[in-house]
Amino acid sequence: MRHLAALLGLGLLGCGSEFPAPDTNPPAAPTENDPAFSVRGAGWHIVGNAATPSQDTMSLEVFFPPGTEFVDVWVADLPVQRLTVSNGIFVGDIDISGLPIGSYDALFAANGSDVAFAKLPVVRSAPYYVLVTTDWDFSDPGTNVLDYQDRIHDEHPEMRITHFIGPYTFTDPTVLPARQQELVSWLVEQRDEHRDEIGLHIHPYCNFVESAGLTCVIDQSTTMAMDPTGYTIKVEAYDRQQFGILLDHASMLFETNGLNRPKTFRAGGWTAGIDTLNALADKGFTADTSALNWARIEEWEGKELYRWNMEHWASIGDTSQPYFPNTSDPLSSAAPNSTLLEVPDNGVMIDYVSLTEMNGLFDANWNGEPLSTPATLMMGFHPSKQFSRGEGDRVDGFLDYSDARSSVSHLGPVVYITLDELVAAYR
């Protein structure tokens, strides 16, 4: 036994020292881990960036059987470390900041044994950012879907939502002031209690456009010949100056009614043109997520919505990642670049994909190996009075899938983040 040999070599038997010093040479790996021991704290640890702190300390807990006197740990080629006993378990913090991105082994041995009782993986990886979003297509989404979001926050406490809110909540005459304030109070609670984000979503409803002092466009619909409500009109129907006016008006409505000034945006029908993006940059927005994985909305094939997105977001697909677009071409990342980060909606909305497809999109953007640079998956759903049980079940199923790879639990590289916070990771 290495324990006995170390004691004899150090002359420590019977001389008052309880245990020998840890052996610098690691033990042999076990053929299988000893089920009598339970180890917590190994696994995945994030290498951080300006948006996400590094997980540079591996905090270990070892639950052990009777007769265990001491436990030593070897991680990669780092110095051996002996754990200490606290509240009946062995614990210890190991500095892994010097380990670059990659996969490593941690060996755990008890009582100086020359065979480890456990071999566990330690993985250093860049973050896999998962963004959960909602698009308020309607002025009042209804109470049931708000209650649903409260529930998924409770059941998925790491999750954060970027709520893309429509300013027409405050210009639609059918939404009374008391109801407007109920919706505002709920949004503020989501922001303050769950660290959610309140962003901006615009379908150019005439009640909103006309309240900004502009003439409402009704003949550039994505689904019909004419739309006198403005709901299905392309956002790009408004030029850079006009859309700047709409952005200023929306921000004023948000602030007047008790919300923060929005910093991020998604266009209704994803129909943001280059004037839209430049107007967003003009007004200090930090990010847009209108670039659509258009092939996933095949339900609209044959309609202008599908044709427009297929043409304007031609190169956006399942694995498209954030970029700073060219100021003249929204699909190019060549200079000169906008200050606005474009984050492709590569996971589309849950309305258009099955749970199997959604989880497949998750896998398409992360293959299970350590990430050398951050990866991003954008997904979302439409909160409305028509929000279905099936849609909710798909969101729940996807969140279960993503939670099982959480960086907080060291099960994978997943980090839930809001869109505005994501920008720092790509600057």
Secondary structure, 3 states (H helix, E strand, C coil): CHHHHHHHHHCCCCCCCCCCCCCCCCCECCCCCCCCCEEECCEEEECCCCCCCCCCEEEEEEECCCCCCCEEEEECCCCCEECEEECCEEEEEEECCCCCCEEEEEEEEECCCCECCEEEEEEEECCEEEEEEEECCCCCCCHHHHHHHHHHHHHCCCCCEEEEECHHHHCCCCCCHHHHHHHHHHHHHHHHHHCCEEEEEECCCHHHHHHCCCCCCCCCECCCCCCCCCCCECHHHCCHHHHHHHHHHHHHHHHHCCCCCCCEEEEHHHCCCHHHHHHHHHCCCCEECCCECHHHHHHHCCCHHHHHHHHHCCCCCCCCCCECCECCCCCCCCCCECCCEECCECCCCHHHCCHHHHHHHHHHHCCCCCCCCCEEEEEEECCCCCCCHHHHHHHHHHHHHHHCCECCCCCCCEEECCHHHHHHHHC
